[in-house]
Amino acid sequence: MTVLTIGSTKRLHGKVRVPGDKSISHRAIMLAALATGRSLIGNFLVSEDCLRTVACIRNLGINVEVENDTVSVCGRGLDGLTEPEDVLDAGNSGTTMRLIAGILAGQNFSTVLTGDASLRRRPMGRITKPLQLMGAKIIGRQSGSLAPLAIEGGKLKPIDYQTEVASAQLKSAILLAGLFCEGWTEVVEPAKSRDHTELMLKAFGAPVEIDGLKVRVRGRHELRACELAVPGDLSSAAFIMVAACIVPEARVVIESVGLNPTRSGIVDILSLMGANITIVNQRESMGELVGDLIVESSRLSGVTISGELVVRAIDEIPVVAAAAAVAEGTTEIRDAAELKVKESNRIAAITGELRKLGAEAYELADGLKIVGGKPLTGTVVDSHQDHRIALALAVMALAAKGTTQIMGAECLAVSYPGFPQTLAELGGVVIESGSEV
């Protein structure tokens, strides 16, 4: 077990680049494998989750070479995948499992998908149901609701599907399966989830139509290999942003960050709280909005967030909770029940760990309530083997008196393996990162 120790910090200053966007990195590998020809992917996130996708694609017969943060994929077209010799292991990555399930549903062979203990507890019924409606045969625990999943692919038929929740992974699984259908496959959501899949499908040449909450893709169309640069991950940048807000003397520039409107809820939430954030140098790359963020010390105030704003910041809610603990006043986060089925029950996990540090926090049925401004004191806290929880606790430790030990910090490697080093380079008091038996 890795223990990360962080001390109270008074000053953060400098320029940083955060790792490549995790969601985009996953999708780039998958679509490059289905394209014809060699694709080059720059600024790829070399993390445990994304490398699980690389391993799965390799086991499906595709040549993938990783050199530093550049990945070369020799795609073999929609019908170029081959039956794997072994079970495909998605590790802790829900994106890997759910999106690849959509691809496997359209293959003429059988595959078994599994993951670690955490992933095997996460709900899969939301993707297996529409994939079965399209014609795939899927067997899993609890009637296909839990992994491992055995998928017997075959000829699929397009569907028009209305989802019960706004989920980019669910939408993406259906759209990827739709690539193997004759005709148009349509997905309608109750609220707009992140749209990286639609944008990347367009970049690879797939016919895609977007109309509000409705997305359609026409299948059996050849995808073209391309070169792309993955923007910096806004979910990773969120932790640097909040750190800069809550440290007394801070001015941090975060360069080349993805600012996709379906993902930028964290910017809007922090702005509502009074954060001093400036966006400069905005441009577009492969359909994705990119820019630089300047974040300075801020006097934050409590807010109430819910609905569409939570959907656009669902992965950042743990660090929003960290900001709320330092802010003046009360923050309520609603419509966030989805957090209960992430890598951990993030509502319970972040509430319990905030309390250990001295914050006043309460679980709600669909979110949490935090009364900010209470003195924070460093102590021993637990990551719950969830990278977002570990990162949020590292940020909170900067504002806590004394030192904070984060147990199970090895999970940082899932999305932001270099976070302690980045924090230290900015002036954060990172005392040690070591192992404990």
Protein Blocks (a to p, Z undefined) as FASTA:
>chain_A
ZZddddddfbdcddddddddfklmmmmmmmmmmpgcjdddehiacdfklmmmmmmmmmno
pacddehjaccdddebjklcccdfbdcdehjalklmmmmmmmmmmpcbdcdddddfklmm
pcfklmmmmmmmnopacddeehhiaccdddddddddddddddfbdcfklmmmmmmmmmmp
gcjdddddfbdcdfklmmmmmmnopacddehjaccddehiacddddddddddfklmmmmm
mmmmmpmbacdddehiafbfklmmmmmmmmmnopacddehiaceehiacddddddddddd
ddddehjllmmmmmmmmmmmmmmmmmgcjdddehilmmmmmmbdfklmmmmmmmmnopac
dddfklccddehiacddddddeklpaklmmmmmmmmmmpghjdddehklmmmmmmmmlmm
mmmmnopacfbdcddZZ
